[in-house]
Each structure stands twice: as structure tokens, then as C-alpha cells.
Amino acid sequence: MFIIVDERDLVTNGYACRFDQEGVASAGFRPGPFRDWVDSAVEGDVQAIEAFLIGECPEREEIPRLIRRRSQAPVIAMNDAPSLEQTLGLFSAGVDDVVRKPVHVREILARVHAIRRRAEARRDFATVGGVQVFFNGSDPIVGGEVMPLPRRERRILEYLALNRGRRMTKAQIFNAVYGLFDDEVEENVIESHISKLRKKLRAKLGYDAIDSQRFLGYLLVAPQGASFECADLRAAG
């Protein structure tokens, strides 16, 4: 999930709409409500945020400092006009990147991916059994063939692959895919998405690649005797 902070609703609503078109959950805040939220949010909610976008707002250098107290997720500032002094101040405040608007959300997603890869040594794809999952929005390779997936199912598979080795609850998956603030969608929709995804993977692989345990959540698994691995696309190419 992405958070956009800007004093103009036109900006936050516009970017939220464009993120939604890319299948990425997001929410927009004005500076005041955002400060209240980031100070009071529970740890699990803060950790569900993939990145923060900071637009125009009063005392904007204070926003990254507030974020850094609670989260190490990428922070990208968006400037309306070039300003060396402002850019240097934002970097000093803790942002990871500064871009000039207009900027396409696909570029923002690519920049966030690059920041995460550098900061966490995250690889470009993960292989769990017969499933190869990419973290750049590409469809997975399942049983040696590309498997086109609806964007929600692909996001769920990516989230499980990013957290391979850990069981993720329905609430965690919902927050990652739909966002923390979506009141129009019921959390149980995740069960439907995962059911469809499991059937597709099972038909291709001959085994159940997503293990489900009541009250405990979901885990991406390899067949018995196999393991998971991660690799760098550049090395693999």
C-alpha cells in the first residue's frame, strides 16, 4: 500500500486513482490528518505501507522525520518546480528520492523497487517449487510457462513470495492488496481470490502451492523435498 501526503485533494485523489489503475492500493492524506495517523497507528498498520509519497504541504521536511520514527519504507518527495535548496533539505530530512511532477505512477513504482532492492538486497524474483514470481509487475512463470493472472491474484502471489517462509494472515494480505482504508471491500474477498489462484496453480503444478491453515493464514510452499530460492535477474540473464 502507498500513502500520498499533499495539502491538495486534487493531487492525492489523482495519484490514488492512477495507483488503482495499476492494481496498487493507496490512500491520500492532508498533512494534519497524516501526522495524527502516523503518530497513533498500530505497528502492523504502519508496516503494511510499502512507500510514502510527499507532495506540497507546510513544513514538508518534518513529514519524513515523522515517518522515519515509525517506518523504514521508501519515502519519495514530489516537487512542483526544481529547487536545489529544497531538494537538499528533503534529503537531509530522510527522503530516499526526489522527483519532479508530473511523474507517472509506473516510474514511482520502479523507483520504489530500486530503493528497496538497494536497501534490503532484495532480488528481482523468487522461485518457490515450480513457481517463479517477479517483483516488477510481470506475470509469474508456473511450470515453465508464463501464467497471466488478474492483478489482485498477482499481487497476492507477489506478497506471499516476498514473505516466503512466513505464514501471512488474511488481514495482512488484505491490507497489502486493498489497503488499510478501503471500507467498500470486505476482507473475505481475499478467500475468493486465493481460492481461484490455488486452483490455477494446482492445475499447472499438480500440487497445492498455497498452504492454508485456519486462523493461521497462508504460506507459499514447494513440493516435499524442494526448497525456495531467490535470484537476481541480471545474474540470471
PEWO-V373412 format. One record per residue. N is the residue number from 1. RES is the residue in one letter. NEAR is the number of other ideal C-beta (glycine too) atoms within 10 Angstrom. Layout:
N;RES;NEAR / N;RES;NEAR
This chain:
1;M;21 / 2;F;25 / 3;I;27 / 4;I;24 / 5;V;30 / 6;D;23 / 7;E;15 / 8;R;13 / 9;D;10 / 10;L;9 / 11;V;19 / 12;T;22 / 13;N;13 / 14;G;16 / 15;Y;22 / 16;A;19 / 17;C;12 / 18;R;15 / 19;F;22 / 20;D;14 / 21;Q;9 / 22;E;15 / 23;G;14 / 24;V;22 / 25;A;24 / 26;S;24 / 27;A;19 / 28;G;25 / 29;F;21 / 30;R;14 / 31;P;20 / 32;G;11 / 33;P;11 / 34;F;23 / 35;R;17 / 36;D;11 / 37;W;17 / 38;V;21 / 39;D;10 / 40;S;8 / 41;A;16 / 42;V;8 / 43;E;9 / 44;G;12 / 45;D;16 / 46;V;17 / 47;Q;15 / 48;A;20 / 49;I;24 / 50;E;19 / 51;A;24 / 52;F;25 / 53;L;25 / 54;I;25 / 55;G;22 / 56;E;16 / 57;C;18 / 58;P;9 / 59;E;9 / 60;R;21 / 61;E;16 / 62;E;13 / 63;I;26 / 64;P;21 / 65;R;12 / 66;L;18 / 67;I;24 / 68;R;14 / 69;R;10 / 70;R;15 / 71;S;19 / 72;Q;12 / 73;A;22 / 74;P;24 / 75;V;25 / 76;I;24 / 77;A;27 / 78;M;21 / 79;N;18 / 80;D;12 / 81;A;7 / 82;P;9 / 83;S;13 / 84;L;7 / 85;E;7 / 86;Q;16 / 87;T;15 / 88;L;11 / 89;G;15 / 90;L;23 / 91;F;15 / 92;S;11 / 93;A;19 / 94;G;17 / 95;V;22 / 96;D;22 / 97;D;17 / 98;V;19 / 99;V;14 / 100;R;13 / 101;K;12 / 102;P;9 / 103;V;15 / 104;H;10 / 105;V;20 / 106;R;11 / 107;E;12 / 108;I;24 / 109;L;18 / 110;A;13 / 111;R;17 / 112;V;22 / 113;H;18 / 114;A;14 / 115;I;18 / 116;R;18 / 117;R;14 / 118;R;11 / 119;A;12 / 120;E;9 / 121;A;9 / 122;R;16 / 123;R;17 / 124;D;18 / 125;F;20 / 126;A;23 / 127;T;21 / 128;V;24 / 129;G;20 / 130;G;18 / 131;V;24 / 132;Q;21 / 133;V;24 / 134;F;17 / 135;F;18 / 136;N;11 / 137;G;16 / 138;S;15 / 139;D;13 / 140;P;22 / 141;I;16 / 142;V;21 / 143;G;14 / 144;G;8 / 145;E;8 / 146;V;11 / 147;M;19 / 148;P;9 / 149;L;20 / 150;P;12 / 151;R;14 / 152;R;19 / 153;E;21 / 154;R;21 / 155;R;20 / 156;I;25 / 157;L;27 / 158;E;22 / 159;Y;18 / 160;L;27 / 161;A;21 / 162;L;18 / 163;N;17 / 164;R;18 / 165;G;10 / 166;R;11 / 167;R;15 / 168;M;19 / 169;T;14 / 170;K;17 / 171;A;13 / 172;Q;19 / 173;I;22 / 174;F;23 / 175;N;23 / 176;A;23 / 177;V;24 / 178;Y;19 / 179;G;21 / 180;L;18 / 181;F;15 / 182;D;16 / 183;D;5 / 184;E;5 / 185;V;13 / 186;E;12 / 187;E;13 / 188;N;9 / 189;V;14 / 190;I;23 / 191;E;15 / 192;S;11 / 193;H;19 / 194;I;20 / 195;S;11 / 196;K;15 / 197;L;22 / 198;R;17 / 199;K;11 / 200;K;16 / 201;L;25 / 202;R;13 / 203;A;11 / 204;K;16 / 205;L;16 / 206;G;11 / 207;Y;14 / 208;D;13 / 209;A;24 / 210;I;19 / 211;D;13 / 212;S;15 / 213;Q;9 / 214;R;5 / 215;F;6 / 216;L;11 / 217;G;17 / 218;Y;24 / 219;L;18 / 220;L;26 / 221;V;19 / 222;A;18 / 223;P;13 / 224;Q;7 / 225;G;6 / 226;A;13 / 227;S;9 / 228;F;16 / 229;E;13 / 230;C;17 / 231;A;13 / 232;D;13 / 233;L;13 / 234;R;8 / 235;A;8 / 236;A;11 / 237;G;6
